[in-house]
Amino acid sequence: MKHNLRTTTGLVLLTAFATIAMAPVPGMASVAGKRNTAIGLTAGAVYAAVRHKNGAALVLAGGAAYAWKRHNDARKQQAYARALTARNRSSHRVYYVNNVRIRYHTVRA
């Protein structure tokens, strides 16, 4: 009886682990991928509008507007991350107050 219970427990745990391990992982779209999605949705909205499919055109236009917003947000985030990385690599720091340089010193790593 104990052997059968251990086998069953082991198979249940193995199945649960395999299911979790093989579950799809959500992908992170790049800025270019988000742009391609926005372009595709915009083209679909224009095509639907030309074909007088107003409901589909409205839905696609709403999706396109949201996709362009997400693309713009991703571009801003990427630019911020690049600037932050470049600033952290620099060994010199300049501090400004009201567009006047007040201090300049070398950061020692």
TORVONU-667227 format. One record per atom (N, C-alpha, C): residue in one letter; atom name; x, y, z; chain; residue number from 1. Coordinates in pm, 1 decimal, m for minus. Layout:
BEGIN
<r A; CA; <X; Y; Z>; A; NUM>;
...
***
This chain:
BEGIN
<r M; N; <81.9; m119.1; 0.0>; A; 1>;
<r M; CA; <0.0; 0.0; 0.0>; A; 1>;
<r M; C; <86.4; 125.5; 0.0>; A; 1>;
<r K; N; <194.7; 124.9; 81.6>; A; 2>;
<r K; CA; <280.6; 242.1; 87.5>; A; 2>;
<r K; C; <351.0; 263.8; m46.0>; A; 2>;
<r H; N; <391.7; 154.1; m110.3>; A; 3>;
<r H; CA; <461.1; 166.0; m238.1>; A; 3>;
<r H; C; <368.3; 228.7; m342.3>; A; 3>;
<r N; N; <243.5; 187.3; m346.2>; A; 4>;
<r N; CA; <147.0; 240.6; m440.9>; A; 4>;
<r N; C; <119.7; 389.0; m413.6>; A; 4>;
<r L; N; <111.8; 427.5; m287.6>; A; 5>;
<r L; CA; <89.6; 567.3; m251.0>; A; 5>;
<r L; C; <209.0; 653.6; m290.3>; A; 5>;
<r R; N; <329.8; 602.3; m269.0>; A; 6>;
<r R; CA; <449.7; 676.3; m307.9>; A; 6>;
<r R; C; <456.8; 694.0; m459.3>; A; 6>;
<r T; N; <423.5; 590.4; m530.9>; A; 7>;
<r T; CA; <425.5; 598.3; m677.2>; A; 7>;
<r T; C; <324.1; 700.7; m726.0>; A; 7>;
<r T; N; <204.8; 695.8; m672.4>; A; 8>;
<r T; CA; <99.9; 789.4; m713.0>; A; 8>;
<r T; C; <139.8; 932.6; m678.0>; A; 8>;
<r T; N; <191.4; 953.4; m558.6>; A; 9>;
<r T; CA; <234.1; 1086.4; m516.7>; A; 9>;
<r T; C; <346.0; 1137.1; m606.6>; A; 9>;
<r G; N; <439.5; 1051.7; m636.7>; A; 10>;
<r G; CA; <550.0; 1089.8; m724.3>; A; 10>;
<r G; C; <502.6; 1126.7; m863.6>; A; 10>;
<r L; N; <408.8; 1048.9; m918.9>; A; 11>;
<r L; CA; <356.4; 1079.9; m1051.3>; A; 11>;
<r L; C; <277.5; 1210.3; m1052.3>; A; 11>;
<r V; N; <201.6; 1235.6; m946.0>; A; 12>;
<r V; CA; <126.0; 1360.9; m938.0>; A; 12>;
<r V; C; <221.4; 1479.6; m930.4>; A; 12>;
<r L; N; <324.9; 1469.8; m847.9>; A; 13>;
<r L; CA; <421.7; 1579.1; m837.7>; A; 13>;
<r L; C; <498.5; 1598.4; m967.8>; A; 13>;
<r L; N; <535.2; 1489.1; m1032.5>; A; 14>;
<r L; CA; <605.0; 1497.7; m1159.7>; A; 14>;
<r L; C; <517.9; 1564.2; m1265.9>; A; 14>;
<r T; N; <391.5; 1527.7; m1269.5>; A; 15>;
<r T; CA; <298.5; 1588.0; m1365.9>; A; 15>;
<r T; C; <279.8; 1737.2; m1338.2>; A; 15>;
<r A; N; <266.2; 1773.5; m1210.5>; A; 16>;
<r A; CA; <249.5; 1914.3; m1175.3>; A; 16>;
<r A; C; <374.1; 1994.0; m1213.4>; A; 16>;
<r F; N; <491.4; 1939.5; m1183.0>; A; 17>;
<r F; CA; <615.6; 2009.0; m1217.3>; A; 17>;
<r F; C; <630.8; 2023.6; m1368.2>; A; 17>;
<r A; N; <599.9; 1917.4; m1442.1>; A; 18>;
<r A; CA; <612.7; 1922.5; m1588.0>; A; 18>;
<r A; C; <516.0; 2024.1; m1647.7>; A; 18>;
<r T; N; <396.0; 2032.0; m1591.8>; A; 19>;
<r T; CA; <297.8; 2128.1; m1641.6>; A; 19>;
<r T; C; <345.6; 2270.8; m1618.2>; A; 19>;
<r I; N; <399.4; 2296.8; m1500.2>; A; 20>;
<r I; CA; <448.9; 2431.1; m1469.1>; A; 20>;
<r I; C; <572.5; 2463.5; m1553.1>; A; 20>;
<r A; N; <660.2; 2366.6; m1570.2>; A; 21>;
<r A; CA; <784.2; 2390.9; m1644.0>; A; 21>;
<r A; C; <758.1; 2417.5; m1792.1>; A; 21>;
<r M; N; <655.3; 2355.5; m1848.7>; A; 22>;
<r M; CA; <627.4; 2371.6; m1991.3>; A; 22>;
<r M; C; <521.4; 2476.3; m2019.6>; A; 22>;
<r A; N; <478.4; 2549.0; m1918.3>; A; 23>;
<r A; CA; <377.8; 2653.2; m1939.2>; A; 23>;
<r A; C; <437.0; 2764.2; m2024.1>; A; 23>;
<r P; N; <356.4; 2823.2; m2110.6>; A; 24>;
<r P; CA; <409.2; 2932.0; m2193.8>; A; 24>;
<r P; C; <443.9; 3054.3; m2110.1>; A; 24>;
<r V; N; <555.6; 3113.5; m2143.8>; A; 25>;
<r V; CA; <603.1; 3232.2; m2073.5>; A; 25>;
<r V; C; <569.4; 3353.2; m2159.3>; A; 25>;
<r P; N; <509.0; 3455.5; m2101.5>; A; 26>;
<r P; CA; <477.7; 3572.6; m2183.4>; A; 26>;
<r P; C; <604.8; 3638.1; m2235.1>; A; 26>;
<r G; N; <605.8; 3670.5; m2361.7>; A; 27>;
<r G; CA; <723.2; 3729.8; m2422.8>; A; 27>;
<r G; C; <727.9; 3879.4; m2402.0>; A; 27>;
<r M; N; <848.0; 3932.5; m2410.3>; A; 28>;
<r M; CA; <866.6; 4076.1; m2400.5>; A; 28>;
<r M; C; <894.0; 4126.6; m2542.1>; A; 28>;
<r A; N; <801.0; 4202.9; m2594.1>; A; 29>;
<r A; CA; <818.1; 4255.3; m2728.9>; A; 29>;
<r A; C; <918.6; 4369.9; m2727.8>; A; 29>;
<r S; N; <1000.0; 4373.8; m2830.6>; A; 30>;
<r S; CA; <1095.2; 4483.2; m2842.9>; A; 30>;
<r S; C; <1022.4; 4607.5; m2893.5>; A; 30>;
<r V; N; <1092.4; 4716.8; m2897.6>; A; 31>;
<r V; CA; <1034.2; 4840.7; m2948.0>; A; 31>;
<r V; C; <995.2; 4822.2; m3094.5>; A; 31>;
<r A; N; <1080.2; 4755.2; m3170.1>; A; 32>;
<r A; CA; <1049.7; 4732.2; m3311.6>; A; 32>;
<r A; C; <928.2; 4641.5; m3327.5>; A; 32>;
<r G; N; <915.5; 4542.5; m3241.3>; A; 33>;
<r G; CA; <799.0; 4454.2; m3246.8>; A; 33>;
<r G; C; <670.9; 4527.9; m3213.5>; A; 33>;
<r K; N; <677.6; 4617.6; m3116.8>; A; 34>;
<r K; CA; <559.9; 4697.5; m3083.0>; A; 34>;
<r K; C; <523.8; 4790.6; m3198.2>; A; 34>;
<r R; N; <623.9; 4842.4; m3265.6>; A; 35>;
<r R; CA; <598.6; 4929.4; m3381.2>; A; 35>;
<r R; C; <532.7; 4849.9; m3493.3>; A; 35>;
<r N; N; <582.0; 4728.6; m3518.8>; A; 36>;
<r N; CA; <522.8; 4645.6; m3622.9>; A; 36>;
<r N; C; <377.4; 4611.4; m3591.3>; A; 36>;
<r T; N; <347.7; 4585.6; m3465.3>; A; 37>;
<r T; CA; <210.3; 4558.7; m3424.9>; A; 37>;
<r T; C; <122.9; 4680.5; m3449.8>; A; 37>;
<r A; N; <173.3; 4797.3; m3413.5>; A; 38>;
<r A; CA; <95.9; 4920.2; m3433.6>; A; 38>;
<r A; C; <73.0; 4946.2; m3582.3>; A; 38>;
<r I; N; <172.9; 4922.3; m3664.0>; A; 39>;
<r I; CA; <158.2; 4940.6; m3808.6>; A; 39>;
<r I; C; <54.7; 4844.3; m3863.9>; A; 39>;
<r G; N; <60.6; 4719.0; m3820.8>; A; 40>;
<r G; CA; <m35.7; 4619.8; m3867.8>; A; 40>;
<r G; C; <m178.8; 4654.0; m3828.2>; A; 40>;
<r L; N; <m197.8; 4698.8; m3705.2>; A; 41>;
<r L; CA; <m332.1; 4736.5; m3661.5>; A; 41>;
<r L; C; <m381.9; 4860.2; m3735.6>; A; 41>;
<r T; N; <m293.4; 4954.4; m3761.2>; A; 42>;
<r T; CA; <m332.1; 5073.8; m3836.0>; A; 42>;
<r T; C; <m371.9; 5036.5; m3978.5>; A; 42>;
<r A; N; <m294.3; 4950.2; m4040.9>; A; 43>;
<r A; CA; <m327.8; 4905.7; m4176.8>; A; 43>;
<r A; C; <m460.9; 4831.7; m4178.3>; A; 43>;
<r G; N; <m484.0; 4749.1; m4077.1>; A; 44>;
<r G; CA; <m611.7; 4678.1; m4068.8>; A; 44>;
<r G; C; <m728.6; 4773.4; m4050.2>; A; 44>;
<r A; N; <m709.5; 4877.0; m3971.2>; A; 45>;
<r A; CA; <m815.6; 4975.9; m3949.9>; A; 45>;
<r A; C; <m846.2; 5050.9; m4079.1>; A; 45>;
<r V; N; <m742.3; 5089.3; m4152.4>; A; 46>;
<r V; CA; <m762.9; 5159.9; m4279.5>; A; 46>;
<r V; C; <m833.5; 5068.2; m4379.3>; A; 46>;
<r Y; N; <m790.1; 4943.7; m4386.2>; A; 47>;
<r Y; CA; <m851.8; 4848.4; m4478.5>; A; 47>;
<r Y; C; <m998.7; 4826.6; m4444.2>; A; 47>;
<r A; N; <m1028.8; 4810.7; m4316.1>; A; 48>;
<r A; CA; <m1167.4; 4790.8; m4275.0>; A; 48>;
<r A; C; <m1251.2; 4915.2; m4304.7>; A; 48>;
<r A; N; <m1194.3; 5033.1; m4286.1>; A; 49>;
<r A; CA; <m1268.2; 5156.0; m4315.2>; A; 49>;
<r A; C; <m1295.8; 5169.5; m4464.2>; A; 49>;
<r V; N; <m1198.7; 5133.0; m4547.9>; A; 50>;
<r V; CA; <m1216.7; 5140.2; m4692.9>; A; 50>;
<r V; C; <m1325.6; 5042.1; m4737.9>; A; 50>;
<r R; N; <m1333.8; 4929.0; m4672.8>; A; 51>;
<r R; CA; <m1433.8; 4826.9; m4706.2>; A; 51>;
<r R; C; <m1568.2; 4850.6; m4637.4>; A; 51>;
<r H; N; <m1580.8; 4965.1; m4569.9>; A; 52>;
<r H; CA; <m1704.1; 5004.9; m4501.5>; A; 52>;
<r H; C; <m1744.5; 4907.8; m4390.7>; A; 52>;
<r K; N; <m1647.3; 4851.2; m4324.2>; A; 53>;
<r K; CA; <m1670.7; 4768.1; m4205.2>; A; 53>;
<r K; C; <m1644.6; 4856.1; m4084.0>; A; 53>;
<r N; N; <m1743.7; 4938.5; m4050.2>; A; 54>;
<r N; CA; <m1722.9; 5042.6; m3950.5>; A; 54>;
<r N; C; <m1694.0; 4987.5; m3811.4>; A; 54>;
<r G; N; <m1762.5; 4883.0; m3771.4>; A; 55>;
<r G; CA; <m1738.3; 4825.1; m3638.2>; A; 55>;
<r G; C; <m1595.8; 4773.4; m3625.1>; A; 55>;
<r A; N; <m1554.2; 4696.2; m3725.2>; A; 56>;
<r A; CA; <m1418.2; 4642.7; m3723.4>; A; 56>;
<r A; C; <m1315.6; 4755.8; m3730.9>; A; 56>;
<r A; N; <m1346.1; 4858.2; m3810.9>; A; 57>;
<r A; CA; <m1253.5; 4970.8; m3824.5>; A; 57>;
<r A; C; <m1236.1; 5043.0; m3691.9>; A; 57>;
<r L; N; <m1347.4; 5062.1; m3618.0>; A; 58>;
<r L; CA; <m1337.9; 5128.9; m3488.3>; A; 58>;
<r L; C; <m1258.0; 5047.1; m3388.0>; A; 58>;
<r V; N; <m1282.6; 4918.0; m3385.3>; A; 59>;
<r V; CA; <m1209.4; 4832.0; m3291.9>; A; 59>;
<r V; C; <m1060.4; 4830.9; m3326.3>; A; 59>;
<r L; N; <m1029.4; 4815.5; m3453.7>; A; 60>;
<r L; CA; <m888.6; 4814.4; m3495.6>; A; 60>;
<r L; C; <m822.1; 4949.9; m3472.6>; A; 60>;
<r A; N; <m895.8; 5058.3; m3494.5>; A; 61>;
<r A; CA; <m838.9; 5191.8; m3470.9>; A; 61>;
<r A; C; <m809.5; 5212.5; m3322.6>; A; 61>;
<r G; N; <m899.1; 5164.5; m3236.9>; A; 62>;
<r G; CA; <m872.8; 5173.7; m3093.3>; A; 62>;
<r G; C; <m751.1; 5092.5; m3053.9>; A; 62>;
<r G; N; <m740.0; 4972.2; m3109.4>; A; 63>;
<r G; CA; <m622.4; 4889.4; m3082.9>; A; 63>;
<r G; C; <m495.3; 4952.7; m3136.6>; A; 63>;
<r A; N; <m505.8; 5015.1; m3253.4>; A; 64>;
<r A; CA; <m388.7; 5081.1; m3312.2>; A; 64>;
<r A; C; <m344.7; 5199.0; m3227.1>; A; 64>;
<r A; N; <m441.7; 5276.8; m3178.4>; A; 65>;
<r A; CA; <m406.8; 5391.6; m3093.4>; A; 65>;
<r A; C; <m335.7; 5344.3; m2966.8>; A; 65>;
<r Y; N; <m386.1; 5237.5; m2906.0>; A; 66>;
<r Y; CA; <m323.0; 5183.9; m2785.5>; A; 66>;
<r Y; C; <m184.2; 5126.9; m2817.5>; A; 66>;
<r A; N; <m171.1; 5060.6; m2932.2>; A; 67>;
<r A; CA; <m40.8; 5004.6; m2971.1>; A; 67>;
<r A; C; <61.1; 5115.9; m2994.6>; A; 67>;
<r W; N; <17.5; 5226.7; m3057.2>; A; 68>;
<r W; CA; <110.3; 5338.8; m3077.4>; A; 68>;
<r W; C; <150.9; 5400.3; m2944.8>; A; 68>;
<r K; N; <57.6; 5407.8; m2850.7>; A; 69>;
<r K; CA; <89.9; 5459.6; m2717.6>; A; 69>;
<r K; C; <193.0; 5370.4; m2648.9>; A; 69>;
<r R; N; <172.0; 5239.0; m2655.6>; A; 70>;
<r R; CA; <267.2; 5146.4; m2594.2>; A; 70>;
<r R; C; <403.6; 5154.4; m2662.0>; A; 70>;
<r H; N; <404.7; 5172.5; m2793.3>; A; 71>;
<r H; CA; <530.8; 5186.8; m2866.5>; A; 71>;
<r H; C; <604.3; 5312.9; m2821.6>; A; 71>;
<r N; N; <530.9; 5422.6; m2808.3>; A; 72>;
<r N; CA; <591.1; 5548.6; m2765.4>; A; 72>;
<r N; C; <645.2; 5536.2; m2622.5>; A; 72>;
<r D; N; <569.3; 5472.5; m2534.7>; A; 73>;
<r D; CA; <616.3; 5450.9; m2397.6>; A; 73>;
<r D; C; <743.4; 5366.3; m2395.0>; A; 73>;
<r A; N; <748.1; 5263.9; m2480.2>; A; 74>;
<r A; CA; <866.8; 5177.1; m2484.9>; A; 74>;
<r A; C; <988.1; 5254.1; m2536.0>; A; 74>;
<r R; N; <967.8; 5342.6; m2634.7>; A; 75>;
<r R; CA; <1078.5; 5424.1; m2684.7>; A; 75>;
<r R; C; <1131.7; 5515.8; m2575.9>; A; 75>;
<r K; N; <1041.1; 5578.4; m2501.2>; A; 76>;
<r K; CA; <1084.7; 5667.0; m2393.3>; A; 76>;
<r K; C; <1161.6; 5589.8; m2286.4>; A; 76>;
<r Q; N; <1111.9; 5470.9; m2252.2>; A; 77>;
<r Q; CA; <1178.7; 5388.8; m2150.7>; A; 77>;
<r Q; C; <1316.3; 5345.9; m2198.3>; A; 77>;
<r Q; N; <1327.0; 5309.7; m2325.8>; A; 78>;
<r Q; CA; <1456.1; 5268.4; m2380.9>; A; 78>;
<r Q; C; <1554.9; 5384.8; m2380.6>; A; 78>;
<r A; N; <1509.2; 5503.6; m2417.1>; A; 79>;
<r A; CA; <1596.5; 5620.5; m2417.2>; A; 79>;
<r A; C; <1640.6; 5654.4; m2274.8>; A; 79>;
<r Y; N; <1548.9; 5643.1; m2180.2>; A; 80>;
<r Y; CA; <1582.3; 5669.3; m2039.9>; A; 80>;
<r Y; C; <1686.7; 5569.7; m1990.5>; A; 80>;
<r A; N; <1667.3; 5442.6; m2023.0>; A; 81>;
<r A; CA; <1762.6; 5340.4; m1978.6>; A; 81>;
<r A; C; <1900.1; 5362.2; m2040.1>; A; 81>;
<r R; N; <1902.9; 5399.8; m2168.2>; A; 82>;
<r R; CA; <2032.3; 5426.1; m2232.4>; A; 82>;
<r R; C; <2102.2; 5546.5; m2169.8>; A; 82>;
<r A; N; <2026.1; 5651.7; m2143.0>; A; 83>;
<r A; CA; <2085.2; 5770.6; m2082.2>; A; 83>;
<r A; C; <2136.2; 5739.5; m1942.2>; A; 83>;
<r L; N; <2060.3; 5660.7; m1868.5>; A; 84>;
<r L; CA; <2101.3; 5624.3; m1733.9>; A; 84>;
<r L; C; <2228.9; 5540.8; m1736.7>; A; 84>;
<r T; N; <2237.2; 5448.2; m1828.8>; A; 85>;
<r T; CA; <2356.6; 5365.4; m1842.4>; A; 85>;
<r T; C; <2476.7; 5450.5; m1882.2>; A; 85>;
<r A; N; <2457.0; 5540.9; m1976.7>; A; 86>;
<r A; CA; <2566.8; 5627.4; m2021.0>; A; 86>;
<r A; C; <2612.4; 5718.3; m1908.1>; A; 86>;
<r R; N; <2517.8; 5769.8; m1830.4>; A; 87>;
<r R; CA; <2553.4; 5858.3; m1719.5>; A; 87>;
<r R; C; <2630.2; 5781.8; m1612.5>; A; 87>;
<r N; N; <2589.0; 5657.9; m1586.8>; A; 88>;
<r N; CA; <2656.6; 5578.7; m1483.6>; A; 88>;
<r N; C; <2796.3; 5535.7; m1525.9>; A; 88>;
<r R; N; <2820.5; 5528.9; m1654.5>; A; 89>;
<r R; CA; <2953.7; 5493.4; m1702.7>; A; 89>;
<r R; C; <3049.7; 5611.5; m1694.3>; A; 89>;
<r S; N; <2996.0; 5729.5; m1694.0>; A; 90>;
<r S; CA; <3078.9; 5849.2; m1691.7>; A; 90>;
<r S; C; <3148.2; 5862.3; m1556.6>; A; 90>;
<r S; N; <3269.5; 5913.0; m1559.7>; A; 91>;
<r S; CA; <3341.9; 5930.2; m1434.8>; A; 91>;
<r S; C; <3334.8; 6074.5; m1385.6>; A; 91>;
<r H; N; <3271.3; 6161.2; m1461.1>; A; 92>;
<r H; CA; <3259.1; 6300.8; m1422.3>; A; 92>;
<r H; C; <3112.5; 6335.6; m1403.6>; A; 92>;
<r R; N; <3083.9; 6410.5; m1300.7>; A; 93>;
<r R; CA; <2947.3; 6453.8; m1273.5>; A; 93>;
<r R; C; <2942.8; 6605.6; m1267.9>; A; 93>;
<r V; N; <2843.2; 6660.5; m1330.9>; A; 94>;
<r V; CA; <2821.7; 6804.3; m1329.0>; A; 94>;
<r V; C; <2684.8; 6827.4; m1268.6>; A; 94>;
<r Y; N; <2677.4; 6917.8; m1172.7>; A; 95>;
<r Y; CA; <2550.8; 6948.2; m1106.7>; A; 95>;
<r Y; C; <2506.6; 7087.9; m1145.4>; A; 95>;
<r Y; N; <2381.5; 7100.4; m1182.9>; A; 96>;
<r Y; CA; <2325.1; 7227.6; m1225.8>; A; 96>;
<r Y; C; <2210.9; 7268.7; m1133.7>; A; 96>;
<r V; N; <2199.6; 7397.2; m1109.8>; A; 97>;
<r V; CA; <2085.1; 7456.7; m1042.1>; A; 97>;
<r V; C; <2045.0; 7577.2; m1125.4>; A; 97>;
<r N; N; <1922.6; 7576.8; m1173.9>; A; 98>;
<r N; CA; <1872.7; 7685.2; m1260.0>; A; 98>;
<r N; C; <1965.4; 7709.6; m1378.6>; A; 98>;
<r N; N; <2005.6; 7601.1; m1444.6>; A; 99>;
<r N; CA; <2091.0; 7604.8; m1563.4>; A; 99>;
<r N; C; <2227.8; 7666.8; m1538.5>; A; 99>;
<r V; N; <2275.4; 7665.6; m1415.6>; A; 100>;
<r V; CA; <2408.4; 7715.9; m1381.9>; A; 100>;
<r V; C; <2485.9; 7601.4; m1318.1>; A; 100>;
<r R; N; <2604.4; 7575.9; m1372.4>; A; 101>;
<r R; CA; <2685.3; 7468.1; m1316.7>; A; 101>;
<r R; C; <2737.6; 7510.7; m1180.7>; A; 101>;
<r I; N; <2707.6; 7428.2; m1078.2>; A; 102>;
<r I; CA; <2751.4; 7465.6; m944.2>; A; 102>;
<r I; C; <2863.6; 7377.7; m892.4>; A; 102>;
<r R; N; <2876.2; 7257.1; m946.4>; A; 103>;
<r R; CA; <2980.6; 7170.3; m894.8>; A; 103>;
<r R; C; <3021.1; 7070.1; m1002.7>; A; 103>;
<r Y; N; <3148.1; 7035.9; m1005.2>; A; 104>;
<r Y; CA; <3200.4; 6940.5; m1100.6>; A; 104>;
<r Y; C; <3305.4; 6858.8; m1028.3>; A; 104>;
<r H; N; <3287.3; 6728.8; m1023.8>; A; 105>;
<r H; CA; <3386.8; 6647.0; m959.2>; A; 105>;
<r H; C; <3394.0; 6509.7; m1024.7>; A; 105>;
<r T; N; <3503.5; 6441.6; m996.0>; A; 106>;
<r T; CA; <3526.1; 6308.7; m1051.1>; A; 106>;
<r T; C; <3477.6; 6205.9; m950.9>; A; 106>;
<r V; N; <3403.1; 6109.4; m1003.9>; A; 107>;
<r V; CA; <3352.3; 6001.6; m919.0>; A; 107>;
<r V; C; <3453.1; 5887.9; m923.6>; A; 107>;
<r R; N; <3491.9; 5841.1; m809.0>; A; 108>;
<r R; CA; <3587.0; 5729.9; m802.7>; A; 108>;
<r R; C; <3512.4; 5600.4; m780.8>; A; 108>;
<r A; N; <3537.3; 5507.2; m869.8>; A; 109>;
<r A; CA; <3465.1; 5379.6; m862.7>; A; 109>;
<r A; C; <3533.0; 5282.0; m771.0>; A; 109>;
***
